[in-house]
């Protein structure tokens, strides 16, 4: 059990380095947008079992994808582009609802669930210009997507899903392409729902990752709408 219980009345976190060996920093609080933004900027993310206390994590090391060193395969991207239609979505809610259909299985309730309270917060972040999604289509059918939150030069990945083989791959490749064009530094890939086969991911120490998040928050504002 965590040593820190967060209050719903105050939006704060203990330092990430207070995490236990599994990376658990605290529990409780809520999922309002302001708290989520503070968590991102503190190197912390939420992950919890539905109907239980929200839990806040900062594992060591942290799984990320460094964009400057990522070997982007134009040939692979163009090959997949022939099979799918992919782009930034104008219907963010559709991507979230499909994520819920994909992950929220009643007989498999687990940490991957996208709860309604999280849904509402991500919708608010999208309305503020911070949360964004890529959607993938094939033959007029919506078959995959990915979404997360963009702050400064970091994209904090939340969920990716695929209802056809390789749909999540081209979604991530498209996202990487767009982020590289705008000189983003990295994608946080820590969550299980962002793990996509075929991608070589990197690791950062907690100390390094938290320092990067804090410096990023101080220097930049979200700029994903320019893509």
Residue pairs with C-beta under 8 A, 6 or more apart in sequence:
1 27
2 20
2 24
2 25
2 26
2 27
2 55
3 18
3 20
3 26
4 14
4 18
4 25
4 26
4 27
5 26
5 27
5 28
6 12
6 13
6 26
6 27
6 28
6 29
6 56
7 28
7 29
8 28
8 29
8 30
11 29
11 32
11 34
11 35
11 38
12 38
13 25
13 26
13 38
13 39
13 42
13 44
13 56
14 25
14 26
16 25
16 42
16 43
16 44
16 58
16 206
16 210
17 58
17 206
17 207
17 210
18 25
19 25
19 57
19 58
19 59
19 60
19 206
22 59
23 57
23 58
23 59
23 60
24 55
24 56
24 57
25 44
25 56
25 57
25 58
26 55
26 56
27 48
27 53
27 54
27 55
27 56
28 53
28 54
29 35
29 54
29 56
30 54
30 117
31 46
31 54
31 115
31 117
31 118
31 121
32 121
33 121
33 124
33 125
33 128
36 46
36 121
36 125
36 149
37 125
37 130
37 149
37 151
39 45
39 46
39 56
40 149
40 151
40 154
40 156
40 213
40 217
41 151
41 213
41 214
41 216
41 217
42 58
42 210
42 213
42 214
43 58
43 62
43 206
43 209
43 210
43 212
43 213
43 214
44 56
44 57
44 58
45 56
45 57
45 58
45 156
45 188
45 190
45 191
46 54
46 55
46 56
46 57
46 118
47 55
47 57
47 111
47 191
48 54
48 55
48 111
49 109
49 110
49 111
49 113
50 109
50 113
50 115
57 190
58 206
58 210
59 190
59 206
60 205
60 206
60 207
61 203
61 204
61 205
61 206
61 209
62 188
62 190
62 203
62 204
62 205
62 206
62 209
63 188
63 189
63 190
63 201
63 202
63 203
64 186
64 187
64 188
64 189
64 190
64 201
64 202
64 203
64 204
64 209
65 176
65 186
65 187
65 189
65 199
65 201
65 202
66 185
66 186
66 202
67 176
67 179
67 180
67 184
67 185
67 186
67 187
68 185
69 202
70 176
70 180
72 173
72 176
72 177
72 180
73 173
76 173
77 170
77 173
77 174
77 177
80 86
80 166
80 169
80 170
80 173
81 170
83 138
83 166
83 170
84 136
84 137
84 138
84 143
84 144
84 166
84 167
84 170
85 136
85 137
85 138
86 134
86 135
86 136
86 137
86 170
86 171
86 174
87 134
87 135
87 174
88 132
88 133
88 134
88 135
88 178
88 227
89 95
89 133
89 134
89 135
89 145
91 135
92 122
92 123
92 126
92 131
92 132
92 133
92 147
93 123
94 135
94 142
95 133
95 135
95 145
95 146
95 147
96 114
96 119
96 122
96 123
96 133
96 147
98 142
98 145
98 161
98 163
99 114
99 145
99 147
99 159
99 161
99 193
100 114
100 119
102 161
102 163
103 112
103 113
103 114
103 159
103 161
103 193
104 113
104 114
111 192
112 192
112 193
114 159
122 131
122 147
122 149
122 158
123 131
125 131
125 149
126 132
126 133
129 222
129 224
129 225
130 149
130 150
130 151
130 222
130 224
131 147
131 148
131 149
131 150
132 147
132 148
132 149
132 150
132 224
133 145
133 146
133 147
134 145
134 146
134 147
134 171
134 174
134 175
135 142
135 144
135 145
135 171
136 142
136 143
136 144
136 145
136 162
136 167
136 168
136 170
136 171
137 143
138 164
138 167
142 163
143 162
143 163
143 164
143 167
144 160
144 161
144 162
144 163
144 164
144 167
144 168
144 170
144 171
145 160
145 161
145 167
145 171
146 157
146 159
146 160
146 161
146 168
146 171
146 172
146 175
146 194
147 158
147 159
148 155
148 156
148 157
148 158
148 159
148 187
148 188
148 194
149 155
149 156
149 158
149 222
150 156
150 184
150 222
150 223
150 224
151 216
151 217
151 220
151 221
151 222
152 216
152 217
152 219
152 220
152 221
152 222
152 223
153 183
153 184
153 185
153 186
153 216
153 220
154 184
154 185
154 186
154 187
154 188
154 212
154 213
154 216
155 175
155 179
155 184
155 186
155 187
155 188
155 224
156 187
156 188
157 187
157 188
157 189
157 190
157 191
157 194
158 191
158 193
158 194
159 191
159 193
159 194
160 168
160 171
160 172
160 193
160 194
160 196
161 168
161 193
162 168
162 169
162 171
168 196
169 196
169 197
169 198
169 199
172 196
172 199
175 187
176 187
178 227
179 187
181 227
182 223
182 224
182 226
182 227
185 212
185 216
186 202
186 212
187 194
188 194
189 195
189 199
189 201
204 212
